[in-house]
Amino acid sequence: MVADEPTFARLMVAAQDGDKAAGNVLLTEVGVWLERYFRRRVPPHQIDDLVQEVLIAFYTKRATWDPSRPFLPWLAAIARYRWVDHLRKVYKHDAKELMDDDAVEDSEEEVVMARVSLDRLLSGLPEKQARVIEMVKITGLSIREAAEKTGQSESLVKVNIHRGLKKLATMVEEVE
Amino acid sequence: MTMEKQQSREALIAAMAADMAPVQRVKPSQGAALIAFAAVVASVCCIAIFEFWTGQITGDASPFFWITNGLLLLLGASSVSGLVSSALPRVGSRGNAPFWSAGMLALAPISAFITVLSWGLNNEHAHHAANVMNDPATWYWECGVYGSMAGAIVALAAVLFLRRGAPVSLERAGWLTGLAAGSLGALAYNITCPLDTLAHVAFWHTVPVLFWAVAGRLAVPHLIRW
């Protein structure tokens, strides 16, 4: 069971005051909460990496929580910020991992959900941008191959990918 | 202590818990105070270099001077307010007051342009347009540069505070830093400038806002990424 808002808030006040035991419990609970948060947002094999990233961010920026404000929206904002950053990296360098088989070993449903979320995001882009992002960043085609398939020039493919990713990042940031 | 990813989450949590020390909470009011202090420092520097324009006290300042500086002050207040609250992570919609304030300030140069243009297009008032164009104050662009330079002090304070915080919308923080630096920097310089004609005040006393808004949007996100 994941801790509730009052428990989180109480532990966080203690952690801000340097209570190591409370800090340990809090970090563990935050880890569980983050795991659930990311379960529907990224493929399973990326979750632990992302949870660790957010835990580090959480620890480093713990002074920015104001006890007069709710804790979970603050945590969610940090998690979303890191998630957007993670998506940028994935789309830029590691997009093919979304299709890797090792994800299926854990849970096929998780992969499908990640894929569905991705498709929903892509559907918010103009068709030309979504098509080339899908081809180059997810399927793994080269810029030239995508240009030949879509009839766009190579420069236009690059521009559409750049603009599409930028818009995608904005859309993710706007997600509540 | 800087934390790095570990083999397991448990190991990372253990390391962080062992290192858990009391922290001083980051408060928006600290940011507002720091930026206000930077604006005062910028004003003092401008006064030391250019001298305070006493026309403001003796009643010589034109209405344009007061209206423009009033709008700059409002823009500065709203952008600083938005900026310091954006330093703390939060979800949900944020107010757009700073951008509306910037729009209101933009009315100064737009109205000045329309006024001079309409004078120029009407024979009866063409001499007014000629006067404006022949007035050296209209072309005294240095005020825009000085105001922008003063804005650097405000921008520095804003970036320092944002780096202490954890802004989750970097582009917005960049715009707000630019608007705050431009408006408060311009204001810091403007109180030393005796040129208070419509064209001069509307253009050269507001252009630092445009400069810093663009500079803030382009440069600040790279400086505050965490």
Interface residues (C-beta under 8 A of the other chain):
Chain A: A15 Q16 D17 G18 D19 K20 A21 G23 N24 L27 T28 G31 D48 D49 V51 Q52 E53 L55 I56 A57 Y59 T60 K61 R62 A63 T64 W65 D66 P67 R69 P73 W74 A76 A77 I78 R80 Y81 E173 E176
Chain B: M3 E4 K5 Q6 R9 L12 I13 A14 M16 A17 A18 M20 A21 P22 V23 Q24 R25 V26 K27 A87 L88 P89 R90 V91 G92 R164 G165 A166 V168 S169 W226
